[in-house]
Amino acid sequence: MPQRTLRFKIHQDGRVEETVEGFNGNACNSATKNVENALGEVTVKNKTTEAFITNQREKLKQFNNESNVTF
């Protein structure tokens, strides 16, 4: 399992910049939801390359469950 990291940079003007590492797909959203709610309004979200990586094993399971084809 990869190391999962949340990094916060607090700017002089009060803005908080959050960087999330080690989460694939949309898992970062659930990991940061409570922190973002506590900090206030999120104005910008930029996805990293990790956000576009999906768990192929889970997709294959879902495909098998939804079709008559077995792999």
N, C-alpha and C positions, 0 to 999 in steps of 0.2 A: 504494500500500500504506500503510495507516495506521501511525502510530508505535506501537510496542509498548513498554510501560513496566512494570517491576516496581518497586514502592515498598515499603520496609520501615520500620516504626516499632517501635523497641525500647522497651518500657515499663520503668519502674523496677523492677517486680517480675519482670523477665526474660522476660515474654511478648513474642512477636514477632508483629506484625500485618503481613500482606502484602496489598498491593493490586495487582491486575493490570489493565492497561488496553491496549486495542488488539487483543485476541484475541476472535474470534467462536466461539460454540459451546463445545465442550469442548477447544479448542486450548490454553486456559490451563492445563488439568490437565497436559498433556504438557510445557508450557514450565516449569512450576514443580515438577515431580515430584522432580528431583534436589535442589533447594534444600530442599524440605519434608522429604525423607528425611534430609538432613544436619542440619536444625534439630531434628528430633525429632517427637514426636507432634502431629498436627493435631487440634485439639479442636473447631473450628468452621469451617465454610465457608459463606459467603454468596455467592450468585450475583448478579452485576450484570445490567443489561439486555443487555449485550453477550453474555452467556452464552446468551441465548435467540435470538440472531440466527444464522441458518443460511445457508450458501452455497447460494442457489437454483440456481445453475448446476450445482453438483455433484449436487444432488438430482434435477435434470432429467436429467442424464446417467445416474444410477443408475436412474431410472424408465424411460428409454429402453432400457437394457440388460435390464431385467427384464420388459418388455412387448413386445407386437407392434406397438405404436403408435409412429410416428415423428413428431416435431415439427420 
